[in-house]
């Protein structure tokens, strides 16, 4: 069975945007690969970032599991969807545009892994 990565990424993007809106935040950019996603988010300054990330992971995993139950069952038989680790950085000004372009470019082309030559 072929992995519906494009459909799954679209579902996750929509879920993150909706969840963030409920927290008075905004999803500025979203990009993904088959094994991870990148989000560029404008966060309300009063929020605890770790609480927000935990909610994003929990709610998006629930939505993905509900929509893709049969497809995900062989891959995600353990009670988690996302790895517990995450990275958060803060940017503004010209750096924001650099990060925006990076996130936007995720998933657009195959990138060779370190130490491997392109086929």
Phi, psi and omega in degrees: 000131181280137180291125181276056189302321179296316179293318179297315179297320176298317179298316179295317178303312180296319179297313180299317181299316181293316180297314181298321179301320178295338179261012182062040178235175180221137173276112182274319178213153177218136175212154182206160175239174180300337185241006178193166177229158175236135177234134171252115191234138170265116187254137175300132187297341182273357184279147169276116186299318182295325176294317179297313181299315178302317179294318178300315181294313183296309184292320180290323177296317179300316180294317180295316180296321179293319183282326186243036186310305185294321181289321184279339185310314180290338184266322187242065180275346175275162186281035175216156181244312179261152170290150183287343180281155174201164177238136175231132175227157180244131180220165176198171177062222182297327179297325178302317180293324177296314179295319179302314179295320179298310181297317180300327184278352181298132177082005184271339179204157179287132179247129179293142177285154177303136177082357179244140178273143177297146181284000000 
